[in-house]
Amino acid sequence: MSARALILAGSRGGGRDVLERAMQVDQKALLPIRGRPMIDWVISALRASPEISALAISATPTEALRACVGDIPIVEMGHGPSGSVGRALEIYDTPLLITTADHPLLRPEWIREFIAQASGDCDFAIAIATRAAILRDVPGTKRTFIRLADIQFSGCNMFYAATPKAKALVQFWQNIERNRKKPWRLALGIGWPVIWDILRRRLTTERLATHIYRLTGATIKFVSINDGRAAVDVDKPSDLALVEEILTAAPHLLAFGAMTD
């Protein structure tokens, strides 16, 4: 099955972040990595993936970004990442692979592994890497780990909206983002059974999937990517240095040439 891929490339509100200022770029997606804009690495990996039939980008369509991405369509951003995904689903429908512009280590084999495991038995899939895999493959890295009763993991900036039912989950995600600074509304949106499982430290991936199905009618699946490097994205200067270090230590990751229109 082939899918369109959406690259989330919007900058956060409130002005340029520390990386944008340090590297003198107007958009984080254009941060230079080994002489190429960061988003170019992502585009190259997606274009090298047989599972991906077309690309789209969610971002502010500046001249610099348009010059970088060529004829790839740039769609209007929504409110937050979930809003942008929701808007793209309105235009392109499913299946839709979602990733981010700050994921320059993205590899076709991760995309293949993810889509193969996500297709056929869920409405929405989330790529993760276990704590063990990350510490094995990126020793010394500082990642934020999500701790559930059965697993510790970090996200891999890949999501797969497999069926139209995924739209209900994205709407749920939008409600969570909208109410993240309003604890009572957030609790009501998540549901007390989920809160109760969290407080009792009984929330497993299976129980979380069950709760989400009850709230949205959409089935979700957590897909573990074997390579811990899949959890590395670029949020701060130390991440940028880590990516450069990984690319130096593993020259085969440089196999993708510059993007072509």
Backbone as JSON, one array per atom type, in Angstrom:
{
  "sequence": "MSARALILAGSRGGGRDVLERAMQVDQKALLPIRGRPMIDWVISALRASPEISALAISATPTEALRACVGDIPIVEMGHGPSGSVGRALEIYDTPLLITTADHPLLRPEWIREFIAQASGDCDFAIAIATRAAILRDVPGTKRTFIRLADIQFSGCNMFYAATPKAKALVQFWQNIERNRKKPWRLALGIGWPVIWDILRRRLTTERLATHIYRLTGATIKFVSINDGRAAVDVDKPSDLALVEEILTAAPHLLAFGAMTD",
  "N": [[0.84, -1.19, 0.0], [0.56, 2.2, -0.86], [1.27, 5.49, 0.37], [0.57, 8.96, 0.99], [2.92, 11.31, 2.28], [3.16, 13.55, 4.97], [4.97, 16.33, 5.97], [5.57, 17.91, 8.9], [6.42, 21.14, 9.34], [6.26, 23.53, 10.62], [7.12, 26.47, 12.49], [7.46, 27.14, 15.99], [5.28, 29.33, 17.85], [5.87, 32.79, 18.92], [8.23, 33.9, 18.01], [11.61, 33.39, 16.68], [13.31, 30.33, 17.52], [16.04, 29.15, 19.65], [17.83, 27.71, 18.03], [17.21, 28.58, 15.45], [17.97, 31.27, 15.65], [20.7, 31.0, 16.24], [21.73, 29.74, 13.96], [21.0, 31.48, 12.03], [18.66, 31.33, 10.43], [15.34, 31.58, 9.09], [13.4, 29.7, 9.49], [13.05, 26.69, 11.25], [13.13, 24.32, 9.83], [14.97, 24.79, 7.86], [17.49, 24.64, 8.91], [20.98, 24.19, 8.58], [22.51, 21.1, 7.87], [25.31, 19.41, 7.46], [25.71, 20.93, 5.15], [23.25, 20.89, 3.9], [19.79, 21.79, 3.93], [17.86, 20.96, 6.8], [15.29, 19.85, 6.37], [15.59, 18.8, 3.85], [16.96, 16.4, 4.16], [14.97, 14.83, 5.28], [13.04, 14.83, 3.24], [14.49, 13.5, 1.23], [14.76, 10.91, 2.32], [12.08, 10.11, 2.4], [11.44, 10.19, -0.32], [12.98, 8.13, -1.2], [11.63, 5.95, -0.39], [9.66, 3.29, -1.27], [7.1, 2.95, -0.33], [5.94, 5.41, -0.15], [4.0, 7.61, -1.94], [3.59, 10.29, -2.6], [4.31, 13.68, -1.57], [3.73, 16.19, 0.95], [3.85, 19.36, 2.61], [3.48, 20.91, 5.72], [3.54, 24.14, 6.61], [4.71, 27.56, 7.05], [4.63, 29.25, 4.07], [7.31, 30.45, 3.06], [9.58, 32.32, 0.92], [12.16, 31.28, 1.01], [11.74, 28.67, 1.93], [10.13, 27.63, -0.12], [11.95, 27.73, -2.22], [13.66, 25.77, -1.4], [12.14, 23.36, -1.31], [11.01, 23.01, -3.76], [8.62, 21.79, -6.03], [6.94, 20.57, -4.23], [3.84, 20.46, -2.62], [2.79, 22.99, -0.33], [0.89, 23.07, 2.46], [-1.66, 24.85, 4.24], [-1.08, 25.69, 7.62], [-2.51, 24.36, 10.62], [-3.96, 24.95, 13.89], [-1.52, 24.31, 15.99], [0.31, 21.12, 15.98], [-1.58, 18.98, 15.76], [-3.78, 20.26, 14.63], [-2.72, 20.93, 12.16], [-2.3, 18.4, 11.06], [-4.94, 17.53, 10.99], [-6.0, 19.32, 9.1], [-4.56, 18.57, 6.82], [-5.54, 15.98, 6.49], [-8.13, 16.54, 5.75], [-7.71, 17.45, 3.19], [-6.18, 15.45, 1.86], [-6.98, 12.96, 2.8], [-6.88, 9.52, 3.92], [-4.57, 6.74, 3.29], [-2.12, 8.32, 5.42], [1.11, 9.2, 6.07], [2.77, 10.71, 8.73], [5.36, 12.88, 9.53], [8.19, 14.79, 10.76], [9.98, 17.87, 10.14], [12.25, 18.11, 11.63], [13.6, 15.72, 11.8], [16.12, 14.54, 10.79], [17.6, 12.18, 10.56], [16.0, 10.27, 9.52], [15.16, 7.2, 7.97], [14.66, 5.14, 5.04], [14.28, 2.41, 5.64], [13.24, 2.46, 8.21], [10.79, 3.65, 7.76], [9.63, 1.73, 6.1], [9.54, -0.48, 7.86], [7.84, 0.56, 9.8], [5.37, 1.19, 8.43], [4.73, -1.34, 7.45], [4.17, -2.77, 9.8], [2.1, -1.26, 10.76], [0.01, -1.31, 8.97], [-3.22, -2.58, 8.19], [-4.24, -3.55, 10.7], [-5.0, -1.5, 12.42], [-6.29, 1.81, 13.08], [-4.8, 4.06, 13.49], [-1.38, 4.64, 13.91], [1.53, 4.79, 15.99], [4.9, 5.51, 16.02], [7.48, 4.25, 18.0], [10.45, 4.07, 20.07], [12.06, 1.85, 22.18], [13.31, 2.37, 25.51], [15.53, 0.76, 26.04], [16.48, 0.2, 23.43], [17.18, 2.76, 22.56], [19.19, 3.55, 24.4], [21.02, 1.62, 23.79], [21.71, 2.14, 21.08], [22.18, 4.87, 20.9], [24.09, 5.76, 22.98], [24.39, 7.66, 25.97], [22.8, 9.73, 25.14], [20.31, 12.24, 25.81], [17.1, 11.76, 26.27], [13.56, 12.26, 26.42], [11.63, 10.12, 28.23], [8.66, 8.24, 28.06], [6.86, 6.72, 30.52], [5.15, 3.87, 30.92], [3.17, 1.23, 32.41], [4.06, -1.12, 31.29], [6.16, -0.56, 29.59], [8.95, 1.56, 28.68], [9.52, 4.35, 26.7], [10.42, 6.44, 23.85], [9.04, 8.78, 21.55], [9.12, 8.53, 17.94], [8.66, 10.46, 16.04], [7.03, 9.72, 13.92], [3.94, 9.01, 12.52], [0.97, 7.26, 11.58], [-1.83, 7.62, 9.82], [-4.1, 5.45, 9.12], [-6.7, 4.75, 8.32], [-9.94, 6.26, 7.58], [-11.12, 6.5, 10.12], [-9.15, 7.45, 11.73], [-9.35, 10.17, 11.77], [-11.08, 10.91, 13.81], [-9.53, 10.39, 16.01], [-7.52, 12.29, 15.66], [-9.01, 14.6, 16.04], [-9.56, 14.28, 18.76], [-6.95, 14.51, 19.72], [-6.54, 17.18, 19.05], [-8.29, 18.4, 20.88], [-6.99, 17.76, 23.26], [-4.58, 19.19, 22.97], [-5.64, 21.77, 22.86], [-6.62, 22.14, 25.44], [-4.48, 21.86, 27.13], [-3.42, 23.58, 29.05], [-5.39, 23.78, 30.86], [-6.2, 22.14, 33.41], [-8.56, 20.77, 34.49], [-10.36, 20.64, 32.34], [-8.74, 19.22, 30.61], [-8.5, 16.8, 31.99], [-11.18, 15.95, 31.9], [-11.42, 15.62, 29.17], [-9.58, 13.57, 28.64], [-10.55, 11.57, 30.27], [-11.74, 10.01, 33.21], [-11.21, 7.21, 33.8], [-8.72, 6.82, 32.52], [-7.1, 8.64, 33.92], [-7.3, 7.49, 36.45], [-6.02, 5.02, 36.03], [-3.44, 5.98, 35.5], [-2.77, 7.15, 37.98], [-2.71, 4.9, 39.59], [-0.63, 3.62, 38.49], [-1.04, 1.72, 36.51], [-1.38, 1.94, 33.86], [-1.02, 0.6, 30.81], [0.27, 0.01, 27.47], [-1.67, -1.44, 26.12], [-4.0, -0.98, 27.68], [-4.16, 1.77, 27.42], [-4.66, 1.98, 24.67], [-7.16, 0.8, 24.63], [-8.66, 2.62, 26.17], [-8.5, 4.87, 24.48], [-9.83, 3.94, 22.22], [-12.39, 3.68, 23.3], [-12.98, 6.36, 23.69], [-12.8, 7.52, 21.16], [-13.43, 5.75, 19.11], [-11.53, 4.83, 17.41], [-8.92, 2.59, 16.58], [-5.69, 2.17, 17.94], [-2.15, 1.69, 17.53], [0.98, 0.94, 18.91], [4.03, 1.04, 17.44], [7.06, -0.45, 17.57], [10.19, 0.69, 16.69], [13.14, -0.82, 15.66], [15.7, 0.34, 15.59], [17.31, 2.48, 17.7], [18.12, 5.05, 17.05], [16.12, 6.19, 15.68], [14.6, 7.72, 17.35], [15.79, 10.14, 17.62], [15.6, 13.55, 17.34], [15.77, 17.05, 16.38], [15.83, 19.38, 18.61], [17.27, 21.13, 20.16], [20.52, 22.76, 20.59], [22.36, 20.73, 21.41], [21.2, 18.45, 20.35], [21.51, 18.91, 17.63], [24.29, 18.76, 17.44], [24.58, 16.09, 18.15], [23.33, 14.76, 16.0], [25.08, 15.47, 13.91], [27.33, 14.13, 14.86], [26.47, 11.45, 14.78], [26.12, 11.13, 12.01], [28.74, 11.41, 11.17], [29.92, 9.2, 12.36], [28.59, 7.13, 11.12], [28.85, 6.73, 8.05], [27.23, 5.61, 6.02], [24.74, 6.61, 6.37], [24.72, 8.88, 4.96], [23.92, 8.36, 2.46], [21.83, 9.36, 0.92], [21.32, 11.53, -1.74], [21.34, 15.07, -2.63], [18.19, 16.73, -2.65], [16.01, 16.38, -5.42], [14.01, 18.05, -7.81]],
  "CA": [[0.0, 0.0, 0.0], [1.32, 3.45, -0.89], [0.64, 6.56, 1.14], [1.18, 10.28, 0.95], [3.6, 11.7, 3.51], [3.06, 14.95, 5.38], [6.07, 16.78, 6.81], [5.24, 19.06, 9.74], [7.61, 22.0, 9.3], [5.93, 24.84, 11.18], [7.88, 26.95, 13.64], [6.65, 27.46, 17.16], [4.97, 30.75, 17.99], [6.7, 33.57, 19.84], [9.53, 34.3, 17.45], [12.55, 32.33, 16.34], [13.87, 29.63, 18.67], [17.48, 29.33, 19.83], [18.54, 27.16, 16.88], [17.0, 29.48, 14.31], [18.81, 32.46, 15.85], [22.11, 30.64, 16.2], [22.11, 29.36, 12.61], [20.57, 32.58, 11.18], [17.63, 30.92, 9.47], [14.02, 32.04, 9.49], [12.58, 28.54, 9.82], [13.84, 25.58, 11.77], [13.28, 23.31, 8.78], [16.08, 25.16, 6.98], [18.77, 24.52, 9.6], [21.92, 23.43, 7.75], [23.17, 19.91, 8.39], [26.26, 18.97, 6.43], [25.55, 21.72, 3.94], [21.92, 20.73, 3.34], [18.72, 22.12, 4.87], [17.42, 19.79, 7.56], [14.12, 19.24, 5.74], [16.03, 18.08, 2.65], [17.28, 15.03, 4.58], [13.69, 14.14, 5.46], [12.46, 14.66, 1.9], [15.26, 12.48, 0.52], [14.4, 9.61, 2.87], [10.72, 9.79, 1.97], [11.45, 9.92, -1.76], [13.65, 6.84, -1.4], [10.77, 4.92, 0.19], [8.63, 2.85, -2.21], [5.78, 3.01, 0.3], [5.46, 6.79, -0.21], [3.64, 7.94, -3.32], [3.6, 11.73, -2.82], [4.68, 14.43, -0.37], [3.16, 17.51, 1.22], [4.51, 20.01, 3.74], [2.68, 21.87, 6.48], [4.49, 25.16, 7.05], [4.53, 28.9, 6.5], [5.28, 29.16, 2.76], [8.23, 31.54, 2.77], [10.33, 32.17, -0.33], [13.31, 30.4, 1.26], [11.27, 27.29, 2.0], [9.7, 27.23, -1.47], [13.15, 27.5, -3.02], [14.26, 24.53, -0.93], [11.34, 22.16, -1.52], [10.6, 22.89, -5.15], [7.2, 21.72, -6.36], [6.16, 19.88, -3.21], [2.81, 21.39, -2.12], [2.83, 23.45, 1.06], [-0.5, 23.27, 2.88], [-1.84, 25.8, 5.33], [-0.96, 25.12, 8.94], [-3.62, 24.49, 11.56], [-3.57, 25.37, 15.24], [-0.73, 23.24, 16.58], [0.55, 19.97, 15.1], [-2.8, 18.21, 15.51], [-4.59, 21.03, 13.69], [-2.11, 20.8, 10.83], [-2.6, 17.05, 10.57], [-6.37, 17.51, 10.66], [-6.2, 20.05, 7.85], [-4.03, 17.75, 5.73], [-6.46, 14.86, 6.28], [-9.28, 17.06, 5.0], [-7.31, 17.6, 1.79], [-5.62, 14.25, 1.23], [-7.59, 11.75, 3.34], [-5.94, 8.48, 4.38], [-3.57, 6.71, 4.36], [-1.22, 9.46, 5.48], [2.24, 9.11, 7.0], [3.12, 12.03, 9.26], [6.65, 12.99, 10.19], [8.55, 16.17, 11.05], [11.17, 18.39, 9.45], [13.42, 18.03, 12.51], [13.94, 14.3, 11.92], [17.01, 14.38, 9.65], [18.17, 10.84, 10.47], [14.97, 9.38, 9.0], [15.66, 6.22, 7.0], [13.61, 4.38, 4.36], [14.0, 1.13, 6.29], [12.33, 2.71, 9.35], [9.46, 3.89, 7.17], [9.13, 0.43, 5.65], [9.22, -1.26, 9.06], [6.69, 1.17, 10.47], [4.14, 1.03, 7.65], [4.43, -2.77, 7.37], [3.55, -3.19, 11.05], [0.92, -0.44, 11.04], [-1.06, -1.52, 7.98], [-4.1, -3.73, 8.26], [-4.87, -3.91, 11.97], [-5.25, -0.35, 13.29], [-6.69, 3.03, 12.38], [-3.76, 5.08, 13.69], [-0.19, 4.04, 14.52], [2.52, 5.69, 16.56], [6.22, 4.89, 16.05], [8.22, 4.47, 19.24], [11.67, 3.29, 20.29], [12.15, 1.54, 23.6], [14.44, 2.94, 26.24], [16.67, -0.13, 25.85], [17.02, 0.38, 22.08], [17.8, 4.09, 22.47], [20.44, 3.54, 25.16], [21.95, 0.74, 23.06], [22.14, 2.7, 19.8], [22.61, 6.26, 21.08], [24.48, 5.84, 24.39], [24.71, 8.99, 26.46], [21.84, 10.73, 24.72], [19.29, 12.63, 26.78], [15.77, 11.72, 25.67], [12.43, 12.23, 27.34], [10.99, 8.82, 28.15], [7.31, 8.05, 28.57], [6.88, 5.5, 31.33], [3.9, 3.16, 31.17], [3.38, 0.09, 33.3], [4.69, -2.24, 30.59], [7.24, -0.16, 28.68], [9.47, 2.93, 28.68], [9.83, 4.61, 25.31], [10.35, 7.79, 23.31], [8.43, 8.82, 20.23], [10.03, 8.57, 16.79], [8.21, 11.47, 15.08], [6.32, 9.12, 12.79], [2.57, 8.59, 12.81], [0.35, 6.74, 10.37], [-3.29, 7.63, 9.78], [-4.3, 4.36, 8.18], [-8.08, 4.7, 7.83], [-10.69, 7.48, 7.91], [-11.42, 6.59, 11.55], [-8.07, 8.18, 12.37], [-9.73, 11.58, 11.89], [-11.67, 11.09, 15.14], [-8.42, 10.44, 16.97], [-6.86, 13.58, 15.49], [-9.87, 15.57, 16.72], [-9.29, 14.07, 20.18], [-5.62, 15.09, 19.91], [-6.73, 18.63, 19.02], [-8.89, 18.79, 22.16], [-5.95, 17.66, 24.28], [-3.69, 20.35, 22.79], [-6.38, 23.0, 23.17], [-6.89, 22.24, 26.87], [-3.32, 21.41, 27.89], [-3.16, 24.49, 30.16], [-6.61, 23.81, 31.67], [-6.16, 20.77, 33.94], [-9.84, 20.11, 34.65], [-10.88, 20.3, 31.02], [-7.88, 18.16, 30.09], [-8.9, 15.57, 32.66], [-12.46, 15.54, 31.36], [-11.21, 15.15, 27.8], [-8.88, 12.28, 28.67], [-11.43, 10.6, 30.9], [-11.28, 9.6, 34.55], [-10.58, 5.89, 33.82], [-7.3, 6.96, 32.18], [-6.45, 9.29, 35.06], [-7.23, 6.52, 37.54], [-4.95, 4.07, 35.69], [-2.16, 6.66, 35.67], [-2.52, 7.31, 39.42], [-2.41, 3.58, 40.15], [0.52, 3.11, 37.73], [-1.51, 0.52, 35.83], [-1.62, 2.26, 32.46], [-0.17, -0.09, 29.85], [-0.03, 0.37, 26.09], [-2.95, -2.06, 25.76], [-5.08, -0.29, 28.36], [-4.26, 3.09, 26.8], [-5.34, 1.79, 23.39], [-8.57, 0.53, 24.94], [-9.27, 3.89, 26.57], [-8.62, 5.75, 23.31], [-10.9, 3.39, 21.39], [-13.65, 4.03, 23.95], [-13.21, 7.8, 23.54], [-12.78, 7.99, 19.76], [-13.85, 4.74, 18.13], [-10.39, 4.51, 16.55], [-7.93, 1.7, 17.16], [-4.31, 2.65, 17.79], [-1.1, 0.68, 17.72], [2.33, 1.43, 19.13], [4.95, 0.25, 16.64], [8.42, -0.26, 18.06], [11.25, 0.68, 15.67], [14.27, -1.53, 16.28], [16.87, 1.21, 15.65], [17.09, 3.55, 18.67], [18.4, 6.36, 16.46], [14.86, 6.73, 15.14], [14.02, 8.64, 18.33], [16.6, 11.37, 17.68], [15.19, 14.7, 16.53], [16.6, 18.23, 16.64], [15.09, 20.4, 19.36], [18.19, 22.02, 20.85], [21.87, 22.68, 20.01], [23.01, 19.43, 21.68], [20.64, 17.49, 19.39], [22.15, 19.17, 16.34], [25.64, 18.2, 17.55], [24.44, 14.63, 18.16], [23.06, 14.33, 14.64], [26.34, 15.58, 13.17], [28.2, 13.06, 15.36], [25.97, 10.18, 14.25], [26.39, 11.1, 10.58], [30.18, 11.22, 11.02], [30.25, 7.84, 12.76], [27.91, 6.17, 10.25], [28.82, 7.37, 6.72], [26.19, 5.08, 5.14], [23.54, 7.44, 6.52], [24.85, 9.99, 4.01], [23.69, 7.8, 1.12], [20.85, 10.11, 0.14], [21.84, 12.72, -2.38], [20.52, 16.28, -2.49], [16.84, 16.61, -3.19], [15.8, 16.81, -6.8], [12.61, 18.41, -8.06]],
  "C": [[0.88, 1.24, 0.0], [0.54, 4.53, -0.17], [1.32, 7.88, 0.81], [1.86, 10.53, 2.28], [3.44, 13.19, 3.74], [4.23, 15.26, 6.3], [5.61, 18.01, 7.58], [6.49, 19.92, 9.88], [7.33, 23.39, 9.86], [6.81, 25.19, 12.36], [6.93, 27.25, 14.78], [6.4, 28.96, 17.23], [5.92, 31.46, 18.93], [8.06, 33.92, 19.32], [10.43, 33.11, 17.21], [13.09, 31.66, 17.6], [15.39, 29.76, 18.66], [18.27, 28.8, 18.64], [18.4, 28.05, 15.66], [17.87, 30.72, 14.43], [20.28, 32.12, 15.68], [22.59, 30.37, 14.78], [21.66, 30.39, 11.57], [19.67, 32.1, 10.04], [16.28, 31.36, 10.01], [13.09, 30.91, 9.91], [13.48, 27.39, 10.24], [14.1, 24.52, 10.71], [14.49, 23.56, 7.89], [17.44, 25.12, 7.68], [19.75, 23.7, 8.76], [22.53, 22.25, 8.51], [24.03, 19.35, 7.28], [26.0, 19.64, 5.09], [24.19, 21.61, 3.28], [20.88, 21.16, 4.35], [18.19, 20.85, 5.53], [16.25, 19.09, 6.89], [14.5, 18.44, 4.49], [16.38, 16.63, 2.98], [15.99, 14.21, 4.72], [13.04, 13.84, 4.11], [13.17, 13.53, 1.15], [14.91, 11.08, 1.01], [13.02, 9.18, 2.4], [10.68, 9.45, 0.48], [12.14, 8.61, -2.1], [12.83, 5.68, -0.88], [9.68, 4.54, -0.8], [7.22, 2.96, -1.65], [5.15, 4.4, 0.19], [5.23, 7.21, -1.66], [3.73, 9.43, -3.63], [3.91, 12.41, -1.49], [3.85, 15.7, -0.27], [3.84, 18.04, 2.47], [3.53, 20.95, 4.41], [3.63, 22.89, 7.09], [4.02, 26.52, 6.57], [5.29, 28.97, 5.18], [6.16, 30.36, 2.42], [8.96, 31.27, 1.45], [11.48, 31.2, -0.15], [12.87, 28.94, 1.3], [10.84, 26.8, 0.62], [10.9, 26.93, -2.36], [13.8, 26.17, -2.66], [13.47, 23.3, -1.38], [10.8, 22.02, -2.93], [9.09, 22.81, -5.31], [6.37, 20.92, -5.36], [5.11, 20.84, -2.66], [2.99, 21.72, -0.65], [1.4, 23.79, 1.47], [-0.55, 24.18, 4.1], [-1.78, 25.09, 6.68], [-2.25, 25.31, 9.72], [-3.1, 25.0, 12.89], [-2.85, 24.21, 15.91], [-0.55, 22.08, 15.61], [-0.72, 19.19, 14.77], [-3.71, 18.93, 14.52], [-4.05, 20.94, 12.28], [-2.37, 19.44, 10.23], [-4.07, 16.96, 10.16], [-6.66, 18.2, 9.35], [-5.71, 19.24, 6.65], [-4.94, 16.56, 5.44], [-7.71, 15.3, 5.53], [-8.97, 17.14, 3.51], [-6.98, 16.26, 1.15], [-6.26, 12.94, 1.69], [-6.49, 10.76, 3.76], [-5.68, 7.5, 3.24], [-2.61, 7.89, 4.26], [-0.14, 9.18, 6.52], [2.6, 10.51, 7.44], [4.5, 11.96, 9.9], [6.98, 14.48, 10.33], [9.83, 16.57, 10.34], [12.42, 18.29, 10.3], [13.83, 16.59, 12.79], [14.93, 13.91, 10.82], [17.65, 13.0, 9.52], [17.18, 9.83, 9.88], [15.51, 8.49, 7.89], [14.5, 5.49, 6.32], [13.27, 3.07, 5.05], [13.13, 1.3, 7.53], [10.91, 2.93, 8.85], [8.84, 2.57, 6.75], [8.69, -0.42, 6.84], [7.95, -0.74, 9.73], [5.38, 0.9, 9.72], [3.75, -0.45, 7.57], [3.72, -3.24, 8.63], [2.26, -2.44, 11.34], [-0.25, -0.77, 10.14], [-1.9, -2.74, 8.33], [-4.8, -3.99, 9.57], [-5.02, -2.74, 12.94], [-5.7, 0.82, 12.42], [-5.59, 4.1, 12.44], [-2.59, 4.42, 14.42], [0.8, 5.11, 14.94], [3.85, 4.95, 16.63], [6.93, 5.26, 17.35], [9.54, 3.7, 19.19], [11.78, 3.06, 21.79], [13.38, 2.18, 24.22], [15.7, 2.08, 26.03], [17.31, 0.07, 24.49], [17.74, 1.71, 21.94], [19.15, 4.1, 23.19], [21.48, 2.64, 24.51], [22.55, 1.44, 21.85], [22.62, 4.14, 19.88], [23.02, 6.44, 22.54], [24.84, 7.27, 24.78], [23.72, 10.06, 26.05], [20.84, 11.04, 25.83], [17.96, 12.73, 26.05], [14.72, 11.79, 26.77], [11.7, 10.91, 27.16], [9.59, 8.86, 28.75], [7.29, 6.71, 29.29], [5.45, 4.99, 31.54], [4.21, 1.92, 32.0], [4.15, -1.03, 32.62], [5.89, -1.85, 29.74], [7.67, 1.27, 28.96], [9.94, 3.21, 27.25], [9.88, 6.1, 25.03], [9.69, 7.7, 21.94], [9.47, 8.96, 19.14], [9.57, 9.54, 15.7], [7.67, 10.86, 13.79], [4.96, 8.64, 13.27], [1.95, 8.14, 11.49], [-1.16, 6.73, 10.54], [-3.7, 6.65, 8.7], [-5.68, 4.35, 7.56], [-8.79, 6.0, 8.18], [-11.05, 7.61, 9.39], [-10.34, 7.35, 12.32], [-8.43, 9.65, 12.58], [-10.34, 11.87, 13.26], [-10.58, 11.16, 16.2], [-7.68, 11.77, 16.88], [-7.69, 14.68, 16.14], [-9.7, 15.49, 18.23], [-7.96, 14.71, 20.56], [-5.72, 16.62, 19.94], [-7.33, 19.13, 20.35], [-7.87, 18.75, 23.29], [-5.01, 18.86, 24.18], [-4.38, 21.65, 23.21], [-6.53, 23.21, 24.68], [-5.69, 21.89, 27.74], [-2.99, 22.31, 29.08], [-4.38, 24.64, 31.08], [-6.81, 22.42, 32.25], [-7.51, 20.07, 34.04], [-10.46, 19.73, 33.32], [-10.06, 19.19, 30.38], [-8.27, 16.82, 30.68], [-10.22, 15.05, 32.12], [-12.32, 15.0, 29.94], [-10.54, 13.79, 27.75], [-9.78, 11.2, 29.25], [-10.87, 10.11, 32.22], [-10.73, 8.18, 34.59], [-9.09, 5.93, 33.48], [-6.54, 7.58, 33.34], [-6.27, 8.3, 36.2], [-6.15, 5.48, 37.28], [-3.57, 4.69, 35.87], [-1.8, 6.76, 37.15], [-2.14, 5.98, 40.06], [-1.22, 2.91, 39.45], [0.17, 1.79, 37.05], [-1.74, 0.77, 34.34], [-0.59, 1.58, 31.57], [-0.52, 0.39, 28.44], [-1.39, -0.22, 25.67], [-4.12, -1.34, 26.4], [-5.28, 1.11, 27.78], [-4.99, 3.0, 25.46], [-6.83, 1.54, 23.59], [-9.29, 1.8, 25.33], [-9.5, 4.79, 25.36], [-9.71, 5.25, 22.37], [-12.27, 3.76, 21.98], [-14.0, 5.5, 23.73], [-13.4, 8.23, 22.09], [-13.37, 7.01, 18.75], [-12.75, 4.34, 17.17], [-9.42, 3.59, 17.29], [-6.53, 2.26, 16.93], [-3.34, 1.5, 18.05], [0.23, 1.39, 17.93], [3.29, 0.49, 18.4], [6.38, 0.57, 17.07], [9.41, -0.38, 16.91], [12.52, 0.13, 16.32], [15.48, -0.63, 16.49], [16.58, 2.39, 16.59], [17.36, 4.94, 18.13], [17.14, 7.0, 15.88], [14.2, 7.71, 16.09], [14.75, 9.98, 18.42], [16.01, 12.43, 16.75], [16.01, 15.91, 16.99], [15.75, 19.31, 17.29], [15.99, 21.44, 20.01], [19.6, 21.85, 20.27], [22.56, 21.33, 20.25], [22.47, 18.35, 20.74], [21.29, 17.66, 18.02], [23.57, 18.59, 16.33], [25.6, 16.68, 17.52], [24.2, 14.1, 16.76], [24.32, 14.38, 13.79], [27.3, 14.45, 13.58], [27.78, 11.7, 14.8], [26.29, 10.05, 12.76], [27.88, 10.89, 10.3], [30.57, 9.77, 11.32], [29.65, 6.78, 11.84], [27.78, 6.76, 8.85], [27.71, 6.85, 5.81], [24.89, 5.88, 5.26], [23.57, 8.64, 5.59], [24.49, 9.55, 2.59], [22.72, 8.6, 0.28], [21.5, 11.35, -0.45], [20.95, 13.92, -2.12], [19.19, 16.07, -3.18], [16.8, 17.08, -4.64], [14.32, 17.09, -6.99], [11.92, 17.32, -8.88]]
}
